[in-house]
Amino acid sequence: MLLEVGRITKPHGLKGEVIVKLSTNHDERVTPGTVLETDRGALTIEASSPHQNGWIVRFATITTREEAEAVRGLVLRAEPLEGTGELWIHEVIGAEVVDTAGSSLGRCVSVEANPASDLIVLDGGGLVPMRFVVEHTPERLVVDPPEGLLDV
């Protein structure tokens, strides 16, 4: 399964470079030599450098301003990185959520973005910050929330 890792936001300059806004905190996604998948085929990164809130990226097959303009808005995808220990939303949705005593709190129906910590949305309407996840498998999340968090 390919994950969205960024998006081409606009051209930069006249030689085909583009601005890429990453949707991941893994800067290695724009390392030269990396191949990213798009709806129009694969793109290989030749060079990249940080720029404001994104990256200036030169792809091997995009060499003119016009070609760069044609890929504006294109979503960039890649395989999940191995061994990062991170949770991915597609792994969390549908998982049973239990507390450290093993009591079921419900199933995760979605994940809501939140500046402090993304929130696990339970099928009963409860919200559990992701930072309280202490163990996980694709089928089960063990959380250690503070006492009273889910009392309503």
Secondary structure, DSSP 8 states (H G I E B T S, - for coil): --EEEEEEEEE-SSSS-EEEEESSS-GGGGSTT-EEEETTEEEEEEEEEEETTEEEEEETT--SHHHHHHTTT-EEEE---TT-----HHHHTT-EEEETT--EEEEEEEEE--SSS-EEEETTS-EEEGGGEEEEETTEEEE---TTTT--
